[in-house]
Amino acid sequence: MSAGRPARLAVGVVSAGRVGAVLGAAWDAVGHRVVATSGVSRASVHRAETLLPDAPLLAPDEVIRAADLALLAVPDDVLPGLVRGLAASGAFRPGQIVVHTAGAHGADVLEPAAEHGVLPLALHPVMTFTGRPEDVQRLTGCCIAVTARADDEAAWNVGEALVLELGAEPVRVPEELRPLYHAALAHGANHLVTLVRDCAELLDKAVLRAGSAVGSAGSPSAERLIGPLLSAALDNALRHGDRALTGPVARGDVGTVRTHLRELDRVDPELADTYRSLARRTAHRATQGGLLPDHAADEVRAALDDSEEHR
């Protein structure tokens, strides 16, 4: 295989989940050929039929045996046992490329396969997937973390070439830094969704209290209401860092913070605790960024502590 352009490969996908089916379809679109996939759930079978229509559904070990490039797209906690089981079954063979997509693992988790002479790689797209056809286009321009054995430069090059074929940008992440890398992504992407949904639900309650059902005629949905605000906040954070911080905590408006906590404690005490945690972190970042003087930050933290003690 050339580092600049991989040879055409027979691709086997285990399994046809949201990530596996999309990556398989993306490689198929650039000239590789998906020869087999696996899937048990109704959703996986449907994705296989939609995105990989020419690939037969086979057992995982049969998928591996049919492949030059074996893609293991399974959850992080499932991967180690799957690799051990496939290795014990004799599914791997020398010369295969074996790729997994689990964000928290590097190449070491593929050691049972490497003992059979495969080239082990970890490729993790920095993207959220729905498992729909439009995800294939979303891979273009996104970053994909590449991890290979530290001393195997040829493997690093192969991984980068496979990524570049998709129109994505390869980013080398050393084995020992994969868990921290993945924690950072999960903290940002997963908790962002939680934060947005909490925000929308609170707005639903606020508007309903005013006697106007969210989404009714003349009243926008919560999602419509916050969409421009949150999009601007995300764009500003990416462009300007901590200077994008706004709001009562960053300004040191202690009275407003106390009011927020009083209302949140009344409506949803668990969500109020989340607000306290994020407000403390916001005060820390605002102070570090020179937006909030130390004495004002102390007043904010005191208000947070006081509201927690007296709720």
C-alpha positions as a Python dict, from the first residue, in 0.01 Angstrom:
ca = {
    (1, 'M'): (0, 0, 0),
    (2, 'S'): (126, 345, -92),
    (3, 'A'): (120, 609, 181),
    (4, 'G'): (-11, 858, -74),
    (5, 'R'): (-299, 651, -211),
    (6, 'P'): (-399, 316, -61),
    (7, 'A'): (-460, 25, -295),
    (8, 'R'): (-821, -69, -354),
    (9, 'L'): (-928, -276, -56),
    (10, 'A'): (-1202, -522, 31),
    (11, 'V'): (-1363, -367, 339),
    (12, 'G'): (-1545, -561, 609),
    (13, 'V'): (-1756, -365, 858),
    (14, 'V'): (-1826, -495, 1210),
    (15, 'S'): (-2085, -365, 1274),
    (16, 'A'): (-2331, -153, 1073),
    (17, 'G'): (-2389, 97, 1353),
    (18, 'R'): (-2402, 471, 1306),
    (19, 'V'): (-2025, 503, 1262),
    (20, 'G'): (-1942, 175, 1089),
    (21, 'A'): (-2203, 200, 816),
    (22, 'V'): (-2107, 560, 738),
    (23, 'L'): (-1731, 497, 725),
    (24, 'G'): (-1787, 187, 515),
    (25, 'A'): (-2002, 385, 271),
    (26, 'A'): (-1745, 666, 262),
    (27, 'W'): (-1459, 431, 173),
    (28, 'D'): (-1680, 256, -80),
    (29, 'A'): (-1751, 594, -241),
    (30, 'V'): (-1379, 659, -298),
    (31, 'G'): (-1313, 328, -468),
    (32, 'H'): (-1278, 62, -201),
    (33, 'R'): (-1538, -214, -189),
    (34, 'V'): (-1742, -313, 114),
    (35, 'V'): (-1764, -691, 81),
    (36, 'A'): (-1947, -779, 403),
    (37, 'T'): (-2096, -632, 717),
    (38, 'S'): (-2258, -752, 1036),
    (39, 'G'): (-2566, -631, 1217),
    (40, 'V'): (-2823, -774, 1453),
    (41, 'S'): (-3060, -495, 1553),
    (42, 'R'): (-3334, -376, 1321),
    (43, 'A'): (-3164, -34, 1303),
    (44, 'S'): (-2831, -187, 1201),
    (45, 'V'): (-2992, -402, 934),
    (46, 'H'): (-3172, -97, 798),
    (47, 'R'): (-2849, 107, 790),
    (48, 'A'): (-2673, -177, 609),
    (49, 'E'): (-2950, -195, 351),
    (50, 'T'): (-2941, 184, 302),
    (51, 'L'): (-2569, 263, 312),
    (52, 'L'): (-2409, -72, 220),
    (53, 'P'): (-2667, -227, -12),
    (54, 'D'): (-2424, -458, -192),
    (55, 'A'): (-2266, -603, 123),
    (56, 'P'): (-2408, -929, 259),
    (57, 'L'): (-2486, -954, 631),
    (58, 'L'): (-2254, -1212, 784),
    (59, 'A'): (-2131, -1315, 1127),
    (60, 'P'): (-1844, -1095, 1256),
    (61, 'D'): (-1576, -1362, 1206),
    (62, 'E'): (-1689, -1417, 846),
    (63, 'V'): (-1680, -1041, 783),
    (64, 'I'): (-1319, -1030, 903),
    (65, 'R'): (-1212, -1327, 692),
    (66, 'A'): (-1352, -1160, 378),
    (67, 'A'): (-1173, -829, 435),
    (68, 'D'): (-841, -668, 352),
    (69, 'L'): (-946, -372, 568),
    (70, 'A'): (-1143, -484, 873),
    (71, 'L'): (-1336, -204, 1044),
    (72, 'L'): (-1440, -269, 1404),
    (73, 'A'): (-1700, -2, 1479),
    (74, 'V'): (-1832, -112, 1817),
    (75, 'P'): (-1865, 63, 2157),
    (76, 'D'): (-1547, 124, 2356),
    (77, 'D'): (-1629, -128, 2628),
    (78, 'V'): (-1722, -400, 2378),
    (79, 'L'): (-1406, -370, 2168),
    (80, 'P'): (-1147, -557, 2382),
    (81, 'G'): (-1362, -868, 2417),
    (82, 'L'): (-1455, -863, 2048),
    (83, 'V'): (-1090, -846, 1942),
    (84, 'R'): (-994, -1133, 2174),
    (85, 'G'): (-1283, -1345, 2047),
    (86, 'L'): (-1207, -1282, 1681),
    (87, 'A'): (-839, -1357, 1738),
    (88, 'A'): (-923, -1683, 1917),
    (89, 'S'): (-1146, -1786, 1626),
    (90, 'G'): (-859, -1740, 1379),
    (91, 'A'): (-1043, -1472, 1183),
    (92, 'F'): (-738, -1246, 1138),
    (93, 'R'): (-460, -1310, 889),
    (94, 'P'): (-119, -1155, 813),
    (95, 'G'): (-129, -845, 596),
    (96, 'Q'): (-477, -730, 695),
    (97, 'I'): (-539, -375, 809),
    (98, 'V'): (-754, -378, 1123),
    (99, 'V'): (-909, -46, 1223),
    (100, 'H'): (-1126, 37, 1520),
    (101, 'T'): (-1321, 358, 1585),
    (102, 'A'): (-1341, 359, 1967),
    (103, 'G'): (-1232, 700, 2089),
    (104, 'A'): (-1091, 599, 2427),
    (105, 'H'): (-863, 323, 2291),
    (106, 'G'): (-547, 343, 2086),
    (107, 'A'): (-378, 67, 1889),
    (108, 'D'): (-280, -145, 2189),
    (109, 'V'): (-633, -285, 2225),
    (110, 'L'): (-575, -459, 1890),
    (111, 'E'): (-272, -652, 2018),
    (112, 'P'): (-451, -993, 1997),
    (113, 'A'): (-505, -922, 1627),
    (114, 'A'): (-152, -786, 1581),
    (115, 'E'): (-17, -1120, 1704),
    (116, 'H'): (-166, -1266, 1385),
    (117, 'G'): (31, -1026, 1165),
    (118, 'V'): (-226, -753, 1101),
    (119, 'L'): (-153, -381, 1085),
    (120, 'P'): (-345, -228, 1381),
    (121, 'L'): (-489, 124, 1362),
    (122, 'A'): (-725, 341, 1563),
    (123, 'L'): (-923, 597, 1358),
    (124, 'H'): (-1170, 811, 1550),
    (125, 'P'): (-1375, 1074, 1362),
    (126, 'V'): (-1428, 1394, 1559),
    (127, 'M'): (-1789, 1402, 1451),
    (128, 'T'): (-2129, 1302, 1582),
    (129, 'F'): (-2318, 1052, 1367),
    (130, 'T'): (-2685, 982, 1300),
    (131, 'G'): (-2619, 686, 1071),
    (132, 'R'): (-2795, 857, 782),
    (133, 'P'): (-2660, 909, 427),
    (134, 'E'): (-2581, 1278, 488),
    (135, 'D'): (-2318, 1173, 743),
    (136, 'V'): (-2098, 1052, 457),
    (137, 'Q'): (-2066, 1410, 329),
    (138, 'R'): (-2006, 1541, 683),
    (139, 'L'): (-1684, 1342, 702),
    (140, 'T'): (-1536, 1577, 444),
    (141, 'G'): (-1342, 1843, 628),
    (142, 'C'): (-1374, 1689, 975),
    (143, 'C'): (-1074, 1574, 1178),
    (144, 'I'): (-1002, 1206, 1242),
    (145, 'A'): (-767, 1102, 1520),
    (146, 'V'): (-506, 848, 1406),
    (147, 'T'): (-319, 622, 1647),
    (148, 'A'): (-72, 352, 1549),
    (149, 'R'): (214, 179, 1727),
    (150, 'A'): (463, 443, 1831),
    (151, 'D'): (755, 292, 1640),
    (152, 'D'): (563, 198, 1322),
    (153, 'E'): (585, 502, 1094),
    (154, 'A'): (450, 303, 800),
    (155, 'A'): (131, 230, 998),
    (156, 'W'): (90, 599, 1085),
    (157, 'N'): (121, 680, 715),
    (158, 'V'): (-135, 418, 617),
    (159, 'G'): (-383, 555, 870),
    (160, 'E'): (-332, 909, 747),
    (161, 'A'): (-375, 801, 386),
    (162, 'L'): (-705, 628, 466),
    (163, 'V'): (-826, 947, 634),
    (164, 'L'): (-711, 1177, 353),
    (165, 'E'): (-901, 965, 101),
    (166, 'L'): (-1222, 1064, 277),
    (167, 'G'): (-1142, 1434, 246),
    (168, 'A'): (-1089, 1448, 622),
    (169, 'E'): (-790, 1580, 819),
    (170, 'P'): (-574, 1327, 1008),
    (171, 'V'): (-456, 1423, 1356),
    (172, 'R'): (-194, 1208, 1527),
    (173, 'V'): (-289, 1121, 1887),
    (174, 'P'): (-31, 913, 2080),
    (175, 'E'): (-150, 598, 2254),
    (176, 'E'): (-107, 732, 2606),
    (177, 'L'): (-312, 1046, 2532),
    (178, 'R'): (-617, 875, 2381),
    (179, 'P'): (-818, 862, 2707),
    (180, 'L'): (-764, 1232, 2777),
    (181, 'Y'): (-837, 1320, 2413),
    (182, 'H'): (-1163, 1127, 2429),
    (183, 'A'): (-1263, 1272, 2766),
    (184, 'A'): (-1223, 1622, 2621),
    (185, 'L'): (-1449, 1543, 2326),
    (186, 'A'): (-1712, 1372, 2539),
    (187, 'H'): (-1713, 1661, 2786),
    (188, 'G'): (-1771, 1910, 2506),
    (189, 'A'): (-2006, 1731, 2268),
    (190, 'N'): (-2208, 1508, 2500),
    (191, 'H'): (-2249, 1758, 2781),
    (192, 'L'): (-2333, 2029, 2531),
    (193, 'V'): (-2638, 1830, 2424),
    (194, 'T'): (-2739, 1782, 2788),
    (195, 'L'): (-2698, 2154, 2853),
    (196, 'V'): (-2904, 2252, 2548),
    (197, 'R'): (-3187, 2013, 2634),
    (198, 'D'): (-3196, 2135, 2995),
    (199, 'C'): (-3212, 2491, 2866),
    (200, 'A'): (-3500, 2407, 2630),
    (201, 'E'): (-3699, 2231, 2898),
    (202, 'L'): (-3659, 2523, 3139),
    (203, 'L'): (-3782, 2759, 2869),
    (204, 'D'): (-4083, 2536, 2812),
    (205, 'K'): (-4171, 2573, 3180),
    (206, 'A'): (-4109, 2948, 3177),
    (207, 'V'): (-4332, 3011, 2877),
    (208, 'L'): (-4604, 2777, 3000),
    (209, 'R'): (-4609, 2964, 3331),
    (210, 'A'): (-4684, 3277, 3133),
    (211, 'G'): (-4989, 3102, 2992),
    (212, 'S'): (-4858, 3060, 2638),
    (213, 'A'): (-4783, 2709, 2514),
    (214, 'V'): (-4444, 2687, 2347),
    (215, 'G'): (-4485, 2600, 1982),
    (216, 'S'): (-4844, 2728, 1959),
    (217, 'A'): (-4952, 2986, 1704),
    (218, 'G'): (-4764, 3309, 1756),
    (219, 'S'): (-4514, 3154, 1998),
    (220, 'P'): (-4181, 3009, 1886),
    (221, 'S'): (-4055, 2676, 2011),
    (222, 'A'): (-3783, 2673, 2274),
    (223, 'E'): (-3542, 2544, 2011),
    (224, 'R'): (-3626, 2835, 1780),
    (225, 'L'): (-3585, 3077, 2067),
    (226, 'I'): (-3237, 2964, 2171),
    (227, 'G'): (-3097, 2856, 1834),
    (228, 'P'): (-2944, 3191, 1731),
    (229, 'L'): (-2821, 3261, 2085),
    (230, 'L'): (-2645, 2927, 2133),
    (231, 'S'): (-2505, 2925, 1779),
    (232, 'A'): (-2354, 3269, 1839),
    (233, 'A'): (-2219, 3164, 2179),
    (234, 'L'): (-2049, 2858, 2029),
    (235, 'D'): (-1905, 3058, 1740),
    (236, 'N'): (-1775, 3327, 1975),
    (237, 'A'): (-1621, 3070, 2210),
    (238, 'L'): (-1435, 2904, 1923),
    (239, 'R'): (-1318, 3236, 1782),
    (240, 'H'): (-1244, 3434, 2097),
    (241, 'G'): (-1190, 3186, 2380),
    (242, 'D'): (-1263, 3310, 2733),
    (243, 'R'): (-1327, 3662, 2601),
    (244, 'A'): (-1659, 3527, 2472),
    (245, 'L'): (-1788, 3480, 2828),
    (246, 'T'): (-2094, 3690, 2904),
    (247, 'G'): (-2377, 3683, 3157),
    (248, 'P'): (-2419, 3749, 3527),
    (249, 'V'): (-2134, 3529, 3652),
    (250, 'A'): (-1877, 3681, 3415),
    (251, 'R'): (-2003, 4030, 3511),
    (252, 'G'): (-2015, 3959, 3884),
    (253, 'D'): (-2392, 4028, 3905),
    (254, 'V'): (-2438, 3842, 4233),
    (255, 'G'): (-2800, 3945, 4280),
    (256, 'T'): (-2898, 3793, 3945),
    (257, 'V'): (-2708, 3473, 4025),
    (258, 'R'): (-2899, 3444, 4355),
    (259, 'T'): (-3229, 3494, 4172),
    (260, 'H'): (-3141, 3225, 3918),
    (261, 'L'): (-3058, 2977, 4191),
    (262, 'R'): (-3375, 3053, 4385),
    (263, 'E'): (-3585, 2978, 4078),
    (264, 'L'): (-3387, 2670, 3976),
    (265, 'D'): (-3398, 2525, 4329),
    (266, 'R'): (-3774, 2562, 4322),
    (267, 'V'): (-3824, 2406, 3978),
    (268, 'D'): (-3545, 2146, 3957),
    (269, 'P'): (-3293, 2117, 4244),
    (270, 'E'): (-3072, 1875, 4051),
    (271, 'L'): (-3045, 2122, 3764),
    (272, 'A'): (-2967, 2396, 4017),
    (273, 'D'): (-2665, 2193, 4128),
    (274, 'T'): (-2549, 2175, 3766),
    (275, 'Y'): (-2584, 2553, 3740),
    (276, 'R'): (-2372, 2595, 4055),
    (277, 'S'): (-2097, 2370, 3920),
    (278, 'L'): (-2086, 2546, 3584),
    (279, 'A'): (-2107, 2890, 3747),
    (280, 'R'): (-1803, 2811, 3963),
    (281, 'R'): (-1615, 2698, 3653),
    (282, 'T'): (-1728, 3009, 3464),
    (283, 'A'): (-1608, 3234, 3747),
    (284, 'H'): (-1272, 3059, 3737),
    (285, 'R'): (-1235, 3106, 3361),
    (286, 'A'): (-1358, 3466, 3375),
    (287, 'T'): (-1100, 3545, 3642),
    (288, 'Q'): (-821, 3376, 3448),
    (289, 'G'): (-925, 3564, 3136),
    (290, 'G'): (-914, 3901, 3312),
    (291, 'L'): (-1289, 3959, 3280),
    (292, 'L'): (-1380, 3924, 3646),
    (293, 'P'): (-1177, 4079, 3932),
    (294, 'D'): (-1076, 3846, 4214),
    (295, 'H'): (-1301, 4017, 4469),
    (296, 'A'): (-1603, 3984, 4239),
    (297, 'A'): (-1526, 3618, 4178),
    (298, 'D'): (-1512, 3564, 4554),
    (299, 'E'): (-1856, 3724, 4589),
    (300, 'V'): (-1997, 3497, 4318),
    (301, 'R'): (-1854, 3187, 4484),
    (302, 'A'): (-1988, 3299, 4821),
    (303, 'A'): (-2335, 3340, 4672),
    (304, 'L'): (-2317, 2993, 4521),
    (305, 'D'): (-2206, 2840, 4850),
    (306, 'D'): (-2468, 3032, 5048),
    (307, 'S'): (-2754, 2925, 4819),
    (308, 'E'): (-2644, 2563, 4847),
    (309, 'E'): (-2639, 2575, 5228),
    (310, 'H'): (-2980, 2741, 5264),
    (311, 'R'): (-3189, 2575, 4999),
}
